[in-house]
Every structure is written in structure tokens, then in C-alpha cells.
Amino acid sequence: MQKEIRDDIDKAEGNPQNEVRIKGYNMNKLVLKKMRNELKNTNHILYYYSPDPSFSSNKFWFIIYDVDNKVYYNIENNDFNNKQIDLIEKTDKLSEKFALFVFNNYMNNNCELLKSKGNVNISGVRTYEAIYEINLTNKENKHCYFKNFLLMN
């Protein structure tokens, strides 16, 4: 999944191939391994990935939405051991407004809106966020990547 997104970003921005543009590419594998038991009775998930925008941070947040069972899982890597993945919350409602905005727009086929919101000129470190739609039975997936942006209420 990450290679497809890196290639798309590199093409869009004219970067040389193989430049790692998304921090922590191996975190996806750790998260999905951690969630294997929770997701064994589902075929379809949405997977949202958000790295901390700090320059030297190795912190990541993830939200997995089990489409079949209508359950959200809030996940992050551990502050003391970056490779340890912790399930923070399992809930039927998403309370984090930014993540809710991302999920709602993705589910309404508004990836271009997310991309356009991230295409603003601001200074500082920028990260790429991604939401994946994954069919766990046939391993097909779609994605939407975008630069992080500030959501005003």
C-alpha cells in the first residue's frame, strides 16, 4: 500500500522515485498484525493513518473502521516503544472531529476535497495522511492520500 502512495506522491510532486515521503512505512504491518484477532470476522475495512507532524517524531495514530460490523478502533504506537501498537478505544461512534471529517469525505467519494484542503501554502513540517479502503478477502484496496491540514469548526 505504501509503495503505491509514495509513487503517486512522487509523480504528483516531481520527486525522484524511492524517496521515502511517508514516515513509518512499516507501521501498517505492525498495526494490522496487532488487529488480526479483532478483524477476523470482517471482510471490509477503512484504515486511516496519521503521523505526528513534528519533524523528529515517531508517533502515529490510526483509526480502523470495520465496515461490516460498524466498529471503530483507535490505535497508536506506544510512547516508550515505537514498535508496540496499543488499542486505545473500540467504539461504535467516532468522536474525533478531524478523523470524522476524513472518513465522511472518503465515504462520499470526496478524496479530491481532502487533497485540495492539504494543498495550501503553509510553512513548517508537512506530513502525508492516508485512508485506505481494504477488502480483506481478495486483498484489493483503494486509497486517498493528502497533506495534513487544519480543520476549523
C-alpha positions in Angstrom: 0.0 0.0 0.0 2.7 2.5 1.0 4.7 2.0 -2.2 1.6 2.9 -4.3 1.1 6.0 -2.3 4.8 7.0 -2.4 4.8 6.5 -6.2 1.7 8.6 -6.6 3.1 11.4 -4.4 6.4 11.4 -6.2 4.7 11.6 -9.6 2.5 14.5 -8.4 5.4 16.5 -6.9 8.1 15.6 -9.3 10.2 13.9 -6.7 12.8 11.2 -7.6 11.5 7.7 -7.2 12.4 5.8 -4.0 12.4 8.9 -1.9 10.6 8.0 1.3 7.9 10.6 1.7 5.7 8.9 4.3 7.3 8.3 7.7 7.0 4.8 9.3 6.0 2.7 6.3 6.4 -0.5 8.4 3.9 0.7 11.0 1.0 -0.5 8.8 2.2 -4.1 9.1 2.5 -3.8 12.9 -1.0 -2.3 13.2 -2.7 -5.0 11.0 -0.8 -7.7 12.8 -2.0 -6.3 16.2 -5.6 -6.1 14.9 -5.7 -9.6 13.3 -7.9 -11.1 16.0 -10.2 -8.1 16.2 -10.8 -8.1 12.4 -11.1 -11.9 11.8 -14.9 -11.6 11.3 -14.8 -8.8 8.8 -14.1 -8.6 5.1 -14.0 -4.8 4.6 -12.2 -2.1 6.5 -11.3 1.6 6.2 -7.9 2.3 7.6 -6.8 5.9 8.4 -3.1 6.7 9.0 -1.9 9.9 10.6 1.7 10.5 11.5 2.7 13.2 14.1 3.7 16.3 12.1 6.7 17.0 14.3 10.0 16.8 12.5 11.7 14.2 14.7 8.6 12.4 16.0 7.9 8.7 15.5 4.4 8.9 16.8 1.5 7.6 14.7 -2.3 7.4 15.1 -4.5 5.0 13.3 -8.3 4.5 13.1 -9.7 1.4 11.6 -13.3 1.2 10.7 -14.7 -2.3 10.5 -17.4 -1.6 7.8 -19.1 -5.0 8.2 -19.5 -4.7 12.0 -19.7 -0.9 12.2 -16.9 -0.6 14.8 -14.1 2.0 15.0 -10.7 1.1 16.6 -8.5 3.9 17.8 -4.9 2.8 17.8 -1.5 4.4 18.4 2.1 3.3 18.8 3.5 3.3 22.3 5.3 6.4 23.6 8.1 4.3 25.1 8.4 1.6 22.4 7.6 2.9 19.0 7.0 -0.5 17.6 4.5 -1.5 20.2 1.0 -0.9 19.0 -1.8 -0.1 21.5 -5.5 -0.4 21.0 -6.8 2.8 22.8 -10.5 2.5 22.2 -13.1 0.4 20.5 -16.3 2.3 19.8 -19.4 2.5 17.5 -19.1 6.3 17.1 -16.1 8.3 16.1 -15.7 11.4 18.3 -12.5 12.9 16.9 -13.8 15.7 14.5 -10.9 15.7 12.1 -11.0 11.9 11.6 -14.8 12.0 11.2 -14.3 14.7 8.5 -11.8 12.5 6.7 -13.9 9.3 7.0 -17.1 11.1 5.9 -15.5 12.7 2.9 -13.8 9.5 1.8 -17.0 7.5 2.1 -18.8 10.2 0.0 -16.1 9.9 -2.7 -14.6 13.3 -1.9 -10.9 12.4 -1.9 -10.3 15.5 -4.1 -11.7 17.7 -1.4 -9.2 16.3 1.1 -6.4 16.8 -1.3 -7.3 20.4 -2.1 -7.5 21.2 1.6 -4.0 20.0 2.0 -2.7 21.9 -1.0 -2.3 25.2 0.8 1.0 27.1 1.3 1.9 26.9 4.9 5.4 26.8 6.4 6.6 24.1 8.7 6.8 20.3 8.5 4.0 18.7 6.5 3.1 15.1 6.6 1.0 12.9 4.3 -2.0 11.2 5.7 -3.8 8.3 4.0 -7.0 6.5 4.2 -7.3 3.0 2.7 -10.3 1.0 1.8 -9.3 -2.6 2.1 -11.1 -5.8 1.1 -9.5 -8.4 3.4 -10.8 -11.4 1.4 -9.4 -10.5 -2.0 -6.7 -8.1 -0.8 -7.8 -5.3 -3.1 -7.5 -1.8 -1.8 -8.1 1.8 -2.8 -6.6 4.8 -1.2 -6.7 8.5 -0.8 -3.6 10.4 0.4 -3.4 14.1 1.2 -1.2 16.6 3.1 -2.3 17.3 6.6 -4.4 20.4 7.1 -6.0 22.4 9.8 -9.7 21.8 10.2 -11.6 24.8 11.5 -15.0 24.2 13.2 
